[in-house]
Structure formats: structure tokens, C-alpha cells
Amino acid sequence: MSQKYDKEFKIQTVKMIQEQGKPVAQVARELGVSDNTLYRWINEFKQDPVNAFRGSGNLKIEEKTLLEMQKRIRQLEMENEILKKAMHIFAKDRNGSLRLSTNTAPSIRYRRCARF
């Protein structure tokens, strides 16, 4: 059965070969990995360092949860920025009352009020 190596391990291995100039055969022996595997990792990393070693999609529950949480954090940060901008717009009214925009045509303002 083949050994599974995580993304971080593969990246560190490729960088060790590239930065330290160690021969692939030597690193392969030290790590117990085949030369062909290391060459495959090197090529994958060269082609697209950001998206290299994505895996087969079979994430552990913890990894999947982490990715979902990171996505949710990005979404909440965007919502927070929108709310901050809206707060600054409404804070310009010093009386504290929320008025309809003065840029809105009067007939539209009155129609909005009539609905409520």
C-alpha cells in the first residue's frame, strides 16, 4: 500500500531539493520515497506552486471543517465591510434620524411612505 504524504511535507521536500541543491536520489533514500515520486512532486510544484498537491478530494473531517470555516470567515469579513460602509453613510445624519435620500424624486419617496 502506498504511503500518503500531506501537502506541507511535499512542499518542504521540493524546497529542500531546490534550495539546498540536494540530489533527488539522496533525498529519496533519506525519506524512503521513490525518485519518480520526487520528480513528480517537483514538476507539479513548478507548474503551479499555489495549487500544487491539491489531493484527490478525500479530505479529513477536520480539513473539510477548516476549509468551510475559512470560507465562512471570508464571507463574514465581506459582510462586515459592507455594514461598516453603510454605517458611515447613515452616520452622516447628525440628528440621528434616518431620512430617505434627498436624491430620490419626491413622488417616489411618497409612494414608499404610502405602502407602510
Order of alpha helices (4+ residues) and beta strands (2+ residues): alpha-alpha-alpha-alpha-alpha
